[in-house]
Amino acid sequence: MMSPLVEGHEFHVDGQSPRINWSRNARLFMYEEAQGGYLPVEEVVRVVVEELGYKGWMSLELFSRSVAEPGVQVPVDHAQRGIRSYRKMCDRLGPVTVLPQKFCIPPQLYGLGLPRISGPRPNPEWAAGPECSAVGTHSPGARKMR
């Protein structure tokens, strides 16, 4: 938010709050501080997983105009950025935190050069077969359920 989101700014929409426009157009993945990311996502995840005991699926979502850029590599680049941030979160939260260790992507991204692994589907509409396509795995090591 280096420049005010006022009329004439590329994200400006008449009648909408500037905060809404920033959040819909310029979100980053966690740990992307070099690009301006600053929210305390790690602390929030720590509370939800460790203190509140959440044990279900997590999703990585990006709300950014960058996903509309041209090129077949755009979805792959965004998937890799998301997995990189997820792996860093797993590493930083330590061995007592349990997080899903397989990363499933929707079938629209099949065929883009991403490796496939076996695993459950978080969404039954994703893929007709028993596999889900994934951009990688994170070794669970000594992670245990609390």
N, CA, C and O of each residue as an XYZ file, in Angstrom:
584
protein
N       0.839     -1.179      0.000
C       0.000      0.000      0.000
C       0.886      1.244      0.000
O       0.711      2.159      0.805
N       1.825      1.247     -0.913
C       2.768      2.355     -0.995
C       2.113      3.630     -1.511
O       2.508      4.727     -1.116
N       1.124      3.505     -2.380
C       0.449      4.698     -2.888
C      -1.032      4.616     -2.531
O      -1.614      3.531     -2.518
N      -1.643      5.771     -2.239
C      -3.060      5.759     -1.853
C      -3.931      5.190     -2.965
O      -3.699      5.451     -4.146
N      -4.928      4.415     -2.576
C      -5.830      3.830     -3.547
C      -6.984      4.813     -3.760
O      -8.043      4.707     -3.141
N      -6.745      5.754     -4.640
C      -7.719      6.801     -4.940
C      -8.071      6.718     -6.418
O      -7.484      5.932     -7.161
N      -9.030      7.532     -6.837
C      -9.419      7.556     -8.243
C      -8.173      7.731     -9.113
O      -7.344      8.605     -8.858
N      -8.054      6.896    -10.133
C      -6.890      6.903    -11.000
C      -5.913      5.770    -10.705
O      -5.108      5.403    -11.561
N      -5.984      5.218     -9.496
C      -5.139      4.064     -9.154
C      -5.682      2.848     -9.892
O      -6.894      2.730    -10.072
N      -4.806      1.939    -10.323
C      -5.252      0.779    -11.109
C      -6.213     -0.132    -10.360
O      -6.986     -0.845    -10.999
N      -6.196     -0.136     -9.022
C      -7.095     -0.985     -8.240
C      -8.382     -0.272     -7.844
O      -9.288     -0.912     -7.309
N      -8.492      1.025     -8.088
C      -9.650      1.800     -7.632
C     -10.946      1.349     -8.312
O     -10.993      1.161     -9.528
N     -11.990      1.180     -7.507
C     -13.336      0.896     -8.005
C     -14.267      1.851     -7.272
O     -14.332      1.846     -6.043
N     -14.987      2.669     -8.033
C     -15.917      3.618     -7.413
C     -16.891      2.898     -6.498
O     -17.462      1.872     -6.867
N     -17.077      3.442     -5.304
C     -18.051      2.898     -4.370
C     -17.543      1.764     -3.502
O     -18.273      1.294     -2.629
N     -16.309      1.307     -3.713
C     -15.759      0.232     -2.884
C     -14.674      0.777     -1.965
O     -13.947      1.709     -2.307
N     -14.589      0.175     -0.805
C     -13.567      0.544      0.165
C     -12.177      0.258     -0.408
O     -11.975     -0.782     -1.036
N     -11.221      1.162     -0.202
C      -9.855      0.882     -0.657
C      -9.292     -0.416     -0.077
O      -8.533     -1.113     -0.750
N      -9.654     -0.744      1.157
C      -9.155     -1.991      1.753
C      -9.672     -3.215      1.003
O      -8.938     -4.185      0.815
N     -10.922     -3.173      0.579
C     -11.477     -4.280     -0.217
C     -10.689     -4.414     -1.516
O     -10.323     -5.520     -1.914
N     -10.432     -3.305     -2.166
C      -9.713     -3.349     -3.436
C      -8.286     -3.855     -3.268
O      -7.806     -4.619     -4.106
N      -7.596     -3.445     -2.205
C      -6.257     -3.976     -1.947
C      -6.331     -5.480     -1.708
O      -5.543     -6.243     -2.268
N      -7.281     -5.902     -0.873
C      -7.341     -7.323     -0.513
C      -7.737     -8.207     -1.688
O      -7.369     -9.381     -1.721
N      -8.463     -7.681     -2.629
C      -8.877     -8.480     -3.788
C      -7.831     -8.507     -4.893
O      -7.883     -9.370     -5.770
N      -6.901     -7.595     -4.865
C      -5.978     -7.455     -5.985
C      -4.507     -7.656     -5.662
O      -3.700     -7.817     -6.577
N      -4.143     -7.653     -4.413
C      -2.712     -7.598     -4.121
C      -2.277     -8.476     -2.955
O      -1.332     -8.121     -2.251
N      -2.926     -9.599     -2.731
C      -2.496    -10.487     -1.650
C      -1.293    -11.316     -2.083
O      -1.093    -11.597     -3.265
N      -0.513    -11.689     -1.099
C       0.668    -12.520     -1.326
C       0.541    -13.794     -0.514
O      -0.368    -13.926      0.306
N       1.455    -14.736     -0.741
C       1.550    -15.900      0.127
C       2.362    -15.508      1.353
O       3.141    -14.555      1.312
N       2.177    -16.250      2.447
C       2.935    -15.923      3.652
C       4.429    -16.056      3.398
O       4.865    -16.831      2.547
N       5.198    -15.290      4.148
C       6.660    -15.221      4.079
C       7.174    -14.516      2.829
O       8.372    -14.578      2.553
N       6.325    -13.858      2.074
C       6.797    -13.106      0.911
C       7.016    -11.641      1.305
O       6.489    -10.722      0.678
N       7.809    -11.456      2.361
C       8.078    -10.119      2.873
C       8.777     -9.235      1.844
O       8.537     -8.028      1.806
N       9.633     -9.815      1.014
C      10.362     -9.036      0.011
C       9.415     -8.371     -0.987
O       9.758     -7.358     -1.596
N       8.217     -8.949     -1.152
C       7.228     -8.362     -2.054
C       6.220     -7.494     -1.303
O       5.288     -6.965     -1.908
N       6.397     -7.344     -0.003
C       5.508     -6.484      0.771
C       4.592     -7.216      1.731
O       3.796     -6.573      2.415
N       4.672     -8.539      1.809
C       3.820     -9.294      2.727
C       4.191     -9.020      4.174
O       5.373     -8.958      4.513
N       3.192     -8.856      5.025
C       3.492     -8.514      6.413
C       2.518     -9.090      7.436
O       2.755     -8.936      8.634
N       1.454     -9.734      7.032
C       0.467    -10.218      7.994
C       1.023    -11.377      8.827
O       1.841    -12.150      8.327
N       0.596    -11.513     10.087
C       1.120    -12.551     10.986
C       0.444    -13.909     10.796
O      -0.107    -14.467     11.745
N       0.484    -14.434      9.587
C      -0.201    -15.685      9.269
C       0.329    -16.839     10.112
O      -0.448    -17.668     10.587
N       1.635    -16.897     10.300
C       2.215    -17.989     11.081
C       1.635    -18.018     12.496
O       1.308    -19.088     13.009
N       1.509    -16.868     13.118
C       0.968    -16.812     14.475
C      -0.490    -17.265     14.515
O      -0.907    -17.948     15.450
N      -1.257    -16.884     13.504
C      -2.663    -17.289     13.430
C      -2.757    -18.805     13.259
O      -3.548    -19.453     13.943
N      -1.960    -19.375     12.355
C      -1.976    -20.824     12.134
C      -1.560    -21.555     13.406
O      -2.153    -22.574     13.758
N      -0.549    -21.044     14.093
C      -0.101    -21.679     15.337
C      -1.254    -21.754     16.343
O      -1.453    -22.795     16.970
N      -2.003    -20.685     16.504
C      -3.127    -20.680     17.447
C      -4.202    -21.666     17.003
O      -4.697    -22.453     17.810
N      -4.564    -21.625     15.717
C      -5.635    -22.490     15.217
C      -5.261    -23.964     15.340
O      -6.084    -24.776     15.766
N      -4.029    -24.320     14.973
C      -3.616    -25.725     14.966
C      -3.206    -26.209     16.351
O      -3.665    -27.258     16.802
N      -2.353    -25.458     17.022
C      -1.829    -25.931     18.307
C      -2.782    -25.668     19.467
O      -3.053    -26.567     20.263
N      -3.290    -24.448     19.569
C      -4.111    -24.113     20.732
C      -5.566    -24.545     20.585
O      -6.183    -24.996     21.551
N      -6.116    -24.409     19.378
C      -7.518    -24.790     19.172
C      -7.665    -26.229     18.695
O      -8.772    -26.767     18.712
N      -6.574    -26.866     18.269
C      -6.590    -28.278     17.915
C      -7.160    -28.622     16.557
O      -7.595    -29.756     16.354
N      -7.176    -27.676     15.603
C      -7.697    -27.971     14.267
C      -6.851    -29.049     13.600
O      -5.622    -28.998     13.660
N      -7.510    -30.040     12.954
C      -6.807    -31.162     12.323
C      -7.277    -31.435     10.897
O      -6.977    -32.499     10.356
N      -7.991    -30.523     10.283
C      -8.529    -30.764      8.947
C      -7.662    -30.216      7.830
O      -6.505    -29.853      8.039
N      -8.243    -30.164      6.635
C      -7.562    -29.660      5.448
C      -7.325    -28.165      5.565
O      -8.083    -27.448      6.218
N      -6.268    -27.714      4.924
C      -5.977    -26.293      4.787
C      -5.851    -26.010      3.302
O      -5.404    -26.862      2.533
N      -6.242    -24.823      2.907
C      -6.088    -24.460      1.501
C      -5.215    -23.220      1.390
O      -5.176    -22.380      2.289
N      -4.526    -23.129      0.281
C      -3.742    -21.947     -0.038
C      -4.514    -21.206     -1.112
O      -4.739    -21.736     -2.200
N      -4.914    -20.002     -0.814
C      -5.678    -19.222     -1.776
C      -4.951    -17.919     -2.047
O      -4.335    -17.341     -1.152
N      -5.024    -17.471     -3.263
C      -4.379    -16.223     -3.635
C      -5.400    -15.333     -4.316
O      -6.053    -15.739     -5.277
N      -5.532    -14.127     -3.815
C      -6.396    -13.133     -4.429
C      -5.478    -12.039     -4.943
O      -5.110    -11.128     -4.202
N      -5.117    -12.130     -6.194
C      -4.171    -11.184     -6.762
C      -4.382    -11.097     -8.262
O      -4.726    -12.080     -8.918
N      -4.171     -9.916     -8.783
C      -4.269     -9.745    -10.226
C      -3.195    -10.536    -10.966
O      -3.317    -10.778    -12.166
N      -2.158    -10.934    -10.262
C      -1.062    -11.643    -10.925
C      -1.508    -12.972    -11.531
O      -0.871    -13.454    -12.468
N      -2.583    -13.576    -11.023
C      -3.040    -14.845    -11.598
C      -3.672    -14.660    -12.973
O      -3.863    -15.635    -13.701
N      -3.996    -13.427    -13.334
C      -4.595    -13.159    -14.642
C      -3.553    -12.803    -15.697
O      -3.899    -12.521    -16.844
N      -2.282    -12.814    -15.313
C      -1.234    -12.516    -16.284
C      -1.213    -13.605    -17.355
O      -1.566    -14.750    -17.072
N      -0.807    -13.268    -18.578
C      -0.766    -14.280    -19.635
C       0.379    -15.266    -19.429
O       1.403    -14.944    -18.826
N       0.178    -16.467    -19.944
C       1.236    -17.474    -19.918
C       0.815    -18.736    -19.210
O       0.159    -18.691    -18.170
N       1.201    -19.878    -19.786
C       0.843    -21.167    -19.194
C       1.617    -21.430    -17.911
O       1.209    -22.277    -17.117
N       2.717    -20.732    -17.689
C       3.536    -20.938    -16.496
C       2.955    -20.235    -15.266
O       3.363    -20.537    -14.144
N       2.019    -19.311    -15.450
C       1.469    -18.536    -14.328
C       0.874    -19.435    -13.242
O       1.207    -19.241    -12.073
N       0.008    -20.414    -13.561
C      -0.529    -21.273    -12.493
C       0.553    -22.096    -11.798
O       0.499    -22.303    -10.586
N       1.530    -22.563    -12.568
C       2.611    -23.354    -11.988
C       3.438    -22.490    -11.041
O       3.763    -22.922     -9.935
N       3.779    -21.284    -11.461
C       4.552    -20.377    -10.606
C       3.812    -20.086     -9.303
O       4.416    -20.086     -8.230
N       2.509    -19.839     -9.396
C       1.724    -19.555     -8.190
C       1.630    -20.791     -7.292
O       1.701    -20.680     -6.068
N       1.472    -21.962     -7.899
C       1.426    -23.196     -7.102
C       2.758    -23.408     -6.386
O       2.779    -23.779     -5.212
N       3.859    -23.176     -7.080
C       5.177    -23.345     -6.463
C       5.392    -22.344     -5.330
O       5.946    -22.700     -4.290
N       4.964    -21.106     -5.519
C       5.075    -20.102     -4.448
C       4.259    -20.529     -3.235
O       4.713    -20.398     -2.098
N       3.063    -21.036     -3.477
C       2.216    -21.478     -2.372
C       2.824    -22.637     -1.613
O       2.817    -22.644     -0.382
N       3.350    -23.617     -2.330
C       3.963    -24.774     -1.682
C       5.221    -24.358     -0.928
O       5.478    -24.850      0.171
N       6.002    -23.457     -1.510
C       7.200    -22.964     -0.822
C       6.819    -22.315      0.519
O       7.479    -22.550      1.531
N       5.773    -21.515      0.523
C       5.359    -20.867      1.773
C       4.793    -21.888      2.758
O       5.016    -21.772      3.963
N       4.063    -22.887      2.259
C       3.499    -23.919      3.136
C       4.613    -24.741      3.786
O       4.570    -25.014      4.986
N       5.614    -25.136      2.985
C       6.739    -25.904      3.534
C       7.488    -25.100      4.598
O       7.873    -25.638      5.636
N       7.689    -23.819      4.334
C       8.376    -22.978      5.320
C       7.560    -22.917      6.607
O       8.119    -22.963      7.703
N       6.238    -22.815      6.474
C       5.384    -22.795      7.658
C       5.527    -24.103      8.431
O       5.660    -24.084      9.654
N       5.501    -25.238      7.733
C       5.663    -26.539      8.399
C       6.993    -26.600      9.136
O       7.052    -27.067     10.274
N       8.050    -26.137      8.503
C       9.369    -26.157      9.133
C       9.419    -25.246     10.358
O       9.996    -25.617     11.380
N       8.830    -24.079     10.264
C       8.913    -23.101     11.357
C       8.011    -23.446     12.537
O       8.326    -23.086     13.672
N       6.906    -24.130     12.296
C       5.994    -24.441     13.394
C       6.491    -25.587     14.256
O       5.994    -25.779     15.366
N       7.455    -26.350     13.775
C       8.082    -27.355     14.609
C       7.407    -28.705     14.592
O       6.346    -28.877     13.992
N       8.040    -29.679     15.268
C       7.616    -31.077     15.188
C       6.312    -31.415     15.900
O       5.752    -32.479     15.637
N       5.801    -30.569     16.784
C       4.561    -30.935     17.472
C       3.327    -30.498     16.704
O       2.215    -30.909     17.038
N       3.501    -29.681     15.693
C       2.363    -29.206     14.917
C       2.074    -30.187     13.794
O       2.980    -30.571     13.054
N       0.834    -30.591     13.663
C       0.446    -31.522     12.612
C      -0.255    -30.739     11.511
O      -1.258    -30.070     11.758
N       0.266    -30.824     10.315
C      -0.329    -30.167      9.163
C      -0.421    -31.193      8.045
O       0.414    -32.095      7.977
N      -1.418    -31.082      7.160
C      -1.503    -32.020      6.042
C      -0.195    -32.022      5.259
O       0.401    -30.969      5.034
N       0.249    -33.199      4.847
C       1.552    -33.331      4.216
C       1.481    -33.534      2.704
O       2.524    -33.656      2.060
N       0.297    -33.574      2.126
C       0.176    -33.705      0.680
C      -0.559    -32.488      0.156
O      -1.452    -31.952      0.811
N      -0.176    -32.068     -1.020
C      -0.735    -30.861     -1.588
C      -1.518    -31.232     -2.843
O      -0.922    -31.629     -3.844
N      -2.806    -31.113     -2.806
C      -3.637    -31.477     -3.947
C      -4.019    -30.232     -4.727
O      -4.251    -29.165     -4.158
N      -4.079    -30.391     -6.030
C      -4.502    -29.285     -6.869
C      -5.676    -29.738     -7.724
O      -5.826    -30.931     -7.989
N      -6.504    -28.806     -8.156
C      -7.646    -29.180     -8.985
C      -7.210    -29.665    -10.363
O      -6.111    -29.349    -10.819
N      -8.074    -30.433    -11.024
C      -7.706    -31.041    -12.305
C      -7.406    -30.035    -13.402
O      -6.771    -30.391    -14.395
N      -7.842    -28.789    -13.255
C      -7.551    -27.788    -14.279
C      -6.049    -27.578    -14.446
O      -5.604    -27.090    -15.485
N      -5.265    -27.943    -13.434
C      -3.820    -27.755    -13.509
C      -3.077    -29.013    -13.928
O      -1.850    -28.990    -14.024
N      -3.790    -30.123    -14.183
C      -3.135    -31.339    -14.658
C      -2.455    -31.027    -15.992
O      -2.925    -30.183    -16.754
N      -1.370    -31.699    -16.258
C      -0.712    -31.545    -17.544
C       0.189    -30.328    -17.636
O       0.679    -30.012    -18.720
N       0.419    -29.639    -16.532
C       1.283    -28.466    -16.569
C       2.691    -28.776    -16.066
O       3.442    -27.871    -15.703
N       3.040    -30.062    -16.047
C       4.378    -30.431    -15.634
C       4.539    -30.612    -14.140
O       5.666    -30.690    -13.653
N       3.448    -30.681    -13.402
C       3.526    -30.898    -11.963
C       3.532    -32.393    -11.695
O       2.786    -33.128    -12.341
N       4.360    -32.872    -10.751
C       4.391    -34.307    -10.467
C       3.097    -34.785     -9.839
O       2.393    -34.009     -9.192
N       2.780    -36.052    -10.025
C       1.578    -36.632     -9.420
C       1.988    -37.547     -8.281
O       2.993    -38.253     -8.367
N       1.203    -37.529     -7.215
C       1.410    -38.453     -6.103
C       0.057    -39.003     -5.712
O      -0.978    -38.412     -6.021
N       0.066    -40.127     -5.039
C      -1.193    -40.672     -4.546
C      -1.608    -39.912     -3.307
O      -0.769    -39.431     -2.545
N      -2.891    -39.809     -3.117
C      -3.364    -39.137     -1.917
C      -4.857    -38.916     -1.963
O      -5.477    -39.055     -3.018
N      -5.439    -38.574     -0.836
C      -6.878    -38.322     -0.783
C      -7.231    -37.016     -1.488
O      -6.392    -36.128     -1.636
N      -8.461    -36.919     -1.910
C      -8.937    -35.700     -2.554
C      -9.710    -34.869     -1.532
O     -10.667    -35.372     -0.944
N      -9.322    -33.606     -1.304
C     -10.064    -32.781     -0.365
C     -11.436    -32.402     -0.902
O     -12.350    -32.113     -0.130
N     -11.578    -32.401     -2.203
C     -12.839    -32.051     -2.834
C     -13.234    -33.233     -3.714
O     -12.503    -33.554     -4.651
N     -14.371    -33.898     -3.448
C     -14.743    -35.083     -4.223
C     -14.898    -34.821     -5.716
O     -14.843    -35.758     -6.513
N     -15.091    -33.559     -6.108
C     -15.232    -33.242     -7.526
C     -13.887    -33.195     -8.240
O     -13.843    -33.160     -9.469
N     -12.800    -33.194     -7.494
C     -11.478    -33.138     -8.105
C     -11.050    -34.539     -8.507
O     -10.902    -35.420     -7.660
N     -10.858    -34.734     -9.762
C     -10.355    -35.984    -10.330
C     -11.335    -37.129    -10.146
O     -11.939    -37.291     -9.086
N     -11.479    -37.914    -11.195
C     -12.406    -39.045    -11.149
C     -11.752    -40.276    -10.548
O     -12.439    -41.146    -10.014
N     -10.425    -40.357    -10.631
C      -9.710    -41.534    -10.147
C      -9.254    -41.400     -8.708
O      -9.586    -40.427     -8.032
N      -8.483    -42.390     -8.236
C      -8.053    -42.408     -6.842
C      -6.882    -41.481     -6.539
O      -6.498    -41.345     -5.377
N      -6.302    -40.838     -7.557
C      -5.149    -39.982     -7.317
C      -5.548    -38.522     -7.293
O      -6.572    -38.132     -7.855
N      -4.741    -37.733     -6.645
C      -4.862    -36.295     -6.819
C      -3.520    -35.824     -7.347
O      -2.480    -36.394     -7.017
N      -3.544    -34.800     -8.152
C      -2.308    -34.255     -8.671
C      -1.730    -33.360     -7.593
O      -2.471    -32.681     -6.882
N      -0.438    -33.355     -7.469
C       0.166    -32.570     -6.396
C       1.438    -31.906     -6.872
O       2.110    -32.396     -7.780
N       1.758    -30.797     -6.257
C       2.974    -30.084     -6.607
C       4.118    -30.476     -5.697
O       5.224    -29.962     -5.866
N       3.907    -31.347     -4.757
C       5.000    -31.810     -3.923
C       4.509    -32.356     -2.604
O       3.317    -32.321     -2.303
N       5.434    -32.856     -1.832
C       5.106    -33.333     -0.497
C       6.087    -32.737      0.485
O       7.151    -32.253      0.100
N       5.734    -32.773      1.730
C       6.605    -32.297      2.799
C       6.785    -33.456      3.751
O       5.803    -34.000      4.256
N       8.009    -33.840      4.003
C       8.273    -34.986      4.864
C       7.747    -34.739      6.267
O       8.104    -33.740      6.891
N       6.895    -35.642      6.780
C       6.318    -35.408      8.098
C       7.297    -35.602      9.242
O       7.043    -35.112     10.342
N       8.407    -36.299      9.023
C       9.394    -36.479     10.083
C       8.758    -37.033     11.346
O       8.040    -38.032     11.300
N       9.017    -36.398     12.454
C       8.540    -36.880     13.755
C       7.250    -36.199     14.185
O       6.945    -36.155     15.377
N       6.508    -35.681     13.259
C       5.285    -34.961     13.630
C       4.264    -35.918     14.234
O       4.022    -36.998     13.693
N       3.681    -35.532     15.326
C       2.692    -36.359     16.021
C       1.455    -35.526     16.326
O       1.541    -34.317     16.543
N       0.297    -36.194     16.339
C      -0.938    -35.536     16.757
C      -0.862    -35.229     18.235
O      -0.376    -36.041     19.022
N      -1.331    -34.083     18.604
C      -1.413    -33.755     20.031
C      -2.632    -34.384     20.616
O      -2.892    -34.233     21.810
